[in-house]
């Protein structure tokens, strides 16, 4: 029974999120790449920021946020629902002001999606419950709202402000509705893909190199967290890995976050 459970969910994982790896392997490859790429990199001189969904199934011991915290010892939280970096430019400015002298910045971010024991994307069997529930619930709820052609609250209205993170997500997904619906692997795969693009775009707009210490490198690692059914660990599908500085344009290092990189 356990083998059958793992087989269905892993088959779904490999089909829908090629390149996804267990969280521990992601951290191993990330640290290796940083040591090889940044001459002055150390855990002590690097400030970690994360932007992940607050859902507990993505933040348990052994999950990527927890593993990163254990490696770096502290975390500046930039995110909210669906892993969107809702702290904005003010959050980045505060974060940047905490970077050590001659230090670096590492920001790891992205939405999450679950896979059920039967391999269904977007459904999770939570501990203590006997039924599947949506994950990410915010993303799936936002899409259900749009699919039903319900109006999206207008920014500045009381209705918008009282649930602004969810309403921001609805408005952003409204612009990407067709891309979600027409994804070749189905809308439940298209949804985290497009949500990642929303998070990435907002994060890129937040970064202000002028707020960082001279010579600081900014490392961005983005992707999709994948909540697997127990007893499997959670996975991460890398979609962006870059480094940049005030005098260096962004350089992609995505190839180094691949299992084949272990043997290179």
C-alpha positions in Angstrom: 0.0 0.0 0.0 2.8 2.4 0.9 4.6 1.6 -2.4 1.5 2.2 -4.3 0.9 5.6 -2.6 4.5 6.7 -3.3 4.4 5.4 -6.9 1.3 7.4 -7.9 2.5 10.7 -6.3 6.0 10.4 -7.5 4.8 9.7 -11.0 2.6 12.8 -10.8 5.6 14.8 -9.5 7.9 13.8 -12.3 5.3 14.4 -15.0 4.1 17.7 -13.8 7.2 19.2 -12.2 10.3 17.9 -13.9 13.4 18.9 -12.2 11.9 18.9 -8.7 14.1 17.6 -6.0 13.8 16.8 -2.3 14.3 19.9 -0.1 17.5 18.5 1.4 19.1 18.0 -2.0 18.1 21.6 -3.0 19.9 23.0 0.0 23.0 20.9 -0.7 23.2 22.0 -4.3 22.5 25.6 -3.4 25.3 25.8 -0.8 27.7 24.1 -3.2 26.9 26.6 -6.0 27.3 29.6 -3.7 30.7 28.5 -2.4 31.8 27.9 -6.0 30.4 31.2 -7.4 30.8 33.8 -4.7 34.4 34.3 -3.5 33.5 35.8 -0.2 30.4 33.6 0.5 29.9 32.3 4.0 26.8 31.5 6.1 28.0 34.1 8.6 28.1 37.0 6.2 24.9 36.1 4.3 21.5 37.3 5.4 18.7 35.0 4.4 15.3 36.2 3.4 12.4 34.0 2.4 9.0 34.5 0.8 6.9 31.4 1.3 3.2 30.7 2.0 2.5 30.5 5.8 0.6 27.2 5.4 2.0 24.8 8.0 2.4 22.0 5.5 5.2 24.0 3.9 6.9 25.0 7.1 7.4 21.8 9.1 10.7 20.5 10.3 12.6 19.2 7.3 10.9 21.5 4.9 12.9 24.0 2.8 12.2 27.1 5.0 13.2 25.1 8.1 16.3 23.6 6.5 17.4 27.1 5.4 16.9 28.5 8.8 19.0 25.7 10.3 21.8 26.5 7.9 21.8 30.3 8.3 20.5 30.7 11.8 18.1 33.5 11.1 15.4 34.5 8.5 13.8 37.7 7.4 10.3 36.9 6.3 9.2 38.8 3.2 6.1 36.8 2.2 2.5 36.2 2.7 -0.3 34.2 1.1 1.0 32.0 -1.9 4.6 33.1 -1.2 4.0 36.6 -2.6 6.5 39.0 -1.1 3.9 41.3 0.3 6.4 43.3 2.4 7.2 45.2 -0.8 9.9 47.9 -1.1 9.7 48.9 2.5 10.3 45.3 3.5 13.3 45.0 1.2 14.8 48.3 2.5 14.5 47.0 6.1 16.0 43.7 5.1 18.9 45.3 3.3 19.7 47.5 6.3 20.4 44.3 8.3 23.0 42.9 5.9 26.5 42.5 7.4 29.4 44.7 6.2 30.9 43.1 3.1 28.0 40.6 3.2 25.5 39.1 0.8 21.8 38.6 0.4 20.1 35.3 -0.3 16.3 35.3 -1.0 14.5 32.0 -1.5 10.8 32.3 -2.6 7.8 30.8 -4.3 4.3 29.4 -4.0 3.5 25.9 -3.0 1.2 23.1 -4.4 0.3 19.7 -3.0 0.1 16.3 -4.6 -2.4 13.8 -3.1 -1.7 10.1 -2.5 -3.5 9.3 -5.8 -1.3 11.8 -7.6 -3.9 14.6 -7.9 -2.2 18.0 -8.1 -3.6 20.7 -5.8 -5.0 18.3 -3.1 -3.4 17.4 0.2 -4.3 14.9 2.9 -3.6 16.8 6.1 -2.6 15.0 9.3 -5.6 14.3 11.5 -8.1 14.8 8.6 -9.9 12.1 6.7 -10.5 14.1 3.5 -8.4 16.0 0.9 -8.1 19.7 1.1 -6.8 22.2 -1.5 -3.2 23.4 -1.4 -2.4 26.2 -2.0 -5.9 27.0 -0.7 -5.4 30.7 -1.5 -4.4 30.1 -5.1 -7.1 27.6 -5.7 -9.7 29.8 -4.0 -8.7 32.8 -6.1 -9.0 30.7 -9.3 -12.4 29.4 -8.3 -13.6 33.0 -7.7 -12.4 33.9 -11.2 -13.8 30.8 -12.9 -17.2 31.7 -11.4 -16.9 35.2 -13.0 -17.4 36.9 -9.7 -16.2 40.5 -9.4 -12.9 41.3 -7.9 -12.9 44.0 -5.2 -11.3 47.3 -6.3 -8.1 48.5 -4.6 -8.9 51.2 -2.1 -12.4 49.8 -1.2 -13.1 48.5 2.3 -13.8 45.0 0.8 -10.4 45.0 -0.8 -8.5 46.3 2.2 -10.0 43.8 4.6 -8.6 40.9 2.6 -6.0 42.6 0.6 -3.5 39.8 0.1 -6.2 37.5 -1.3 -7.7 40.3 -3.4 -4.2 41.2 -4.8 -3.8 37.5 -5.8 -7.2 37.5 -7.5 -6.4 40.6 -9.5 -3.0 39.3 -10.5 -4.3 35.9 -11.5 -7.1 37.6 -13.4 -4.5 38.9 -15.8 -3.0 35.4 -16.2 -6.3 33.4 -16.2 -5.9 32.2 -19.8 -2.3 31.0 -19.2 -3.4 29.0 -16.1 -6.3 27.4 -17.9 -4.4 26.5 -21.0 -1.3 25.0 -19.3 -0.5 21.7 -21.1 -0.6 19.7 -17.8 -3.8 21.3 -16.6 -4.8 24.4 -14.6 -3.7 23.0 -11.3 -0.1 22.9 -12.7 -0.5 26.2 -14.5 -1.7 27.8 -11.3 1.5 27.5 -9.2 3.6 28.2 -12.4 1.8 31.6 -12.9 1.8 32.3 -9.2 5.6 31.9 -9.2 5.8 34.5 -12.0 3.7 36.9 -10.0 6.0 36.5 -6.9 9.1 36.7 -9.1 8.0 39.9 -10.8 7.1 41.6 -7.6 10.4 40.6 -6.0 12.4 41.9 -8.9 10.6 45.2 -8.6 11.4 45.4 -4.9 15.1 45.0 -5.2 17.1 48.3 -4.7 20.8 47.7 -5.0 21.5 51.2 -3.6 20.2 50.0 -0.2 22.8 47.3 0.1 26.4 47.5 1.4 29.0 48.2 -1.2 30.0 45.0 -3.1 27.0 43.0 -1.8 25.8 40.2 -4.0 22.0 39.5 -4.2 21.2 35.8 -4.8 17.6 34.9 -5.8 16.4 31.3 -5.7 12.8 30.9 -6.8 10.5 27.9 -7.5 7.6 25.9 -6.4 7.4 24.1 -3.1 5.6 20.7 -3.5 3.9 19.1 -0.6 4.1 15.4 -1.0 2.0 12.8 0.9 3.6 11.2 3.9 6.0 9.4 4.2 7.6 11.3 1.4 9.5 14.5 2.0 8.5 17.8 0.4 10.2 18.7 -2.9 11.2 22.0 -4.6 11.1 22.7 -8.3 13.7 25.4 -9.1 12.6 27.9 -11.7 15.1 30.8 -11.1 18.6 31.0 -9.6 20.6 34.1 -10.2 23.2 36.4 -8.6 23.8 40.1 -9.2 25.5 43.1 -7.7 25.5 46.9 -8.2 28.0 46.6 -11.0 27.1 43.2 -12.3 24.0 42.3 -14.3 22.0 39.3 -13.2 23.7 36.0 -14.1 21.7 32.8 -14.2 23.0 29.8 -12.2 19.9 27.6 -12.7 21.9 24.8 -14.2 23.7 24.3 -10.9 20.4 23.5 -9.2 20.0 20.2 -11.0 20.7 16.7 -9.8 23.3 16.2 -12.6 25.3 19.0 -10.9 26.2 16.6 -8.2 28.5 14.8 -10.6 30.0 17.8 -12.3 
